[in-house]
Amino acid sequence: MKILTSNEAARLARNYPLNVRWSDEDQAFIGSIPGLVGECCHGTTPENVVTQLRDIAEDIVAHLYAKGESLPSPRLPAGSV
């Protein structure tokens, strides 16, 4: 099993765009990481959601790396240019 340091995981995770949107239904900001995971967290401020997304991205990258799996290619959210 390969282990990444937290700095290495953070560096690799920064390649993935973070998507935050407001949900009227939930009355909260919702976050996703295109290419890694769909909607996965929510919060009362965009900053709170971004902090959660960074942690989630690092965890996913470290997990995939430890399992010896290839990291998916980063991609822009739908509607981005």
C-alpha positions as CSV (number, residue, x, y, z in Angstrom):
1,M,0.0,0.0,0.0
2,K,1.3,3.4,-1.0
3,I,0.9,6.3,1.5
4,L,0.8,10.0,0.5
5,T,1.8,12.7,3.0
6,S,-0.9,15.2,3.7
7,N,1.1,17.8,1.7
8,E,1.2,15.5,-1.3
9,A,-2.5,14.7,-1.1
10,A,-3.3,18.4,-0.8
11,R,-1.1,19.2,-3.9
12,L,-2.8,16.5,-6.0
13,A,-6.3,17.4,-4.8
14,R,-5.8,21.1,-5.8
15,N,-6.0,19.9,-9.5
16,Y,-9.8,19.3,-9.1
17,P,-12.2,22.1,-9.4
18,L,-14.5,22.7,-6.5
19,N,-18.2,23.5,-7.2
20,V,-20.4,25.4,-4.7
21,R,-24.0,26.3,-5.4
22,W,-26.9,27.7,-3.4
23,S,-29.9,25.3,-3.0
24,D,-33.2,27.1,-2.3
25,E,-34.7,23.7,-1.4
26,D,-32.1,23.0,1.3
27,Q,-31.5,26.6,2.2
28,A,-27.8,25.8,2.2
29,F,-24.7,25.9,-0.1
30,I,-24.0,22.5,-1.6
31,G,-20.6,21.3,-2.8
32,S,-19.3,18.8,-5.3
33,I,-15.9,18.0,-6.9
34,P,-16.4,17.2,-10.6
35,G,-14.4,14.2,-11.6
36,L,-14.1,12.9,-8.0
37,V,-17.5,13.0,-6.3
38,G,-21.0,14.5,-6.8
39,E,-22.8,16.6,-4.3
40,C,-21.2,15.6,-1.0
41,C,-21.4,18.3,1.6
42,H,-23.4,21.4,2.6
43,G,-22.9,24.5,4.8
44,T,-24.2,27.9,5.6
45,T,-21.4,29.8,3.8
46,P,-19.5,29.1,0.6
47,E,-16.2,29.3,2.6
48,N,-17.4,26.5,4.9
49,V,-18.3,24.3,2.0
50,V,-14.9,25.0,0.3
51,T,-13.1,23.9,3.4
52,Q,-15.1,20.7,3.5
53,L,-14.5,20.1,-0.2
54,R,-10.8,20.4,0.2
55,D,-10.7,17.9,3.0
56,I,-12.9,15.5,1.0
57,A,-10.8,15.8,-2.1
58,E,-7.6,15.1,-0.1
59,D,-9.2,12.1,1.5
60,I,-10.4,10.7,-1.8
61,V,-7.0,11.3,-3.5
62,A,-5.1,9.6,-0.6
63,H,-7.5,6.7,-0.6
64,L,-7.3,6.0,-4.3
65,Y,-3.5,6.4,-4.2
66,A,-3.3,4.0,-1.3
67,K,-5.3,1.4,-3.2
68,G,-3.0,1.8,-6.2
69,E,-5.9,3.1,-8.4
70,S,-5.4,5.8,-11.0
71,L,-6.6,9.3,-10.2
72,P,-9.4,10.4,-12.4
73,S,-8.7,13.3,-14.7
74,P,-9.8,16.7,-13.3
75,R,-12.7,18.2,-15.2
76,L,-14.6,21.4,-15.2
77,P,-18.2,21.5,-13.9
78,A,-21.0,21.4,-16.4
79,G,-21.6,24.9,-17.9
80,S,-18.0,26.1,-17.3
81,V,-15.9,27.5,-20.0
